[in-house]
């Protein structure tokens, strides 16, 4: 594929593919970004998760072999699916953060989009000299299998027990989701954990300062720092 970027700008957390796709919009330096902004960006993201797509489709789909014709229309479908997944993830987690670039207005619209994109089915593959395995297939061009598989997995996520593990990262300036698969995990990653701890320390420190100032009598001498500022 000509002129496609080498790497994706999305943050990959090793989450299930529907969560990874949800996280293709986020915030960096206070600005919302779209890691699926065009066909090249879509190709980069598909290559970044290509090993998982090959594994989870039983080798039916290899993103490295997709060309521009294969990608026709898939960028829009992936963005539609991403938006639907983010709306449903927000509902499942009670998330009040902005949806990033998501434009799905209602839960039902998100459900309709997810269901429309989800036709994928497993078939048994059992070579003479190998182990039986599951291979996924979907109608339409082969690139559509990426969309259908992730939508299919999205249905399983929201309709299954892992929905209760889904979390919205509450660190400052983060829009990502993750599965809380460890009882001590509170953030999508270590960087967000550090930011959240710094923000909490800042709030606690300034709350303590305000408490001290509110208790000071007007006739009490100001601390040295404040006396210096008044001069």
JOGI-V488774 format. One line per field, one symbol per residue. ss: DSSP state (~ for helix, > for strand, _ for the rest). A space follows every 10 residues. Layout:
# JOGI-V488774
ss->???
This chain:
# JOGI-V488774
ss->__________ ______~~~~ ~~__>>>>__ >>>>____~~ ~~~~~~~~_~ ~~~~~~____ __~~~_____ ___~~~~~~~ ~~~~~~~~~~ ~~~_______ ______~~~~ ~~~~~~~___ >>>>>_____ __>>>>>___ ___~~~~~~~ ~~~~~~~~~_ ~~~~~>>>__ ______>>>_ _________~ ~~~~~~~~~~ ~~~~~~~~~~ ~~~~~_____ ___~~~~~~~ _
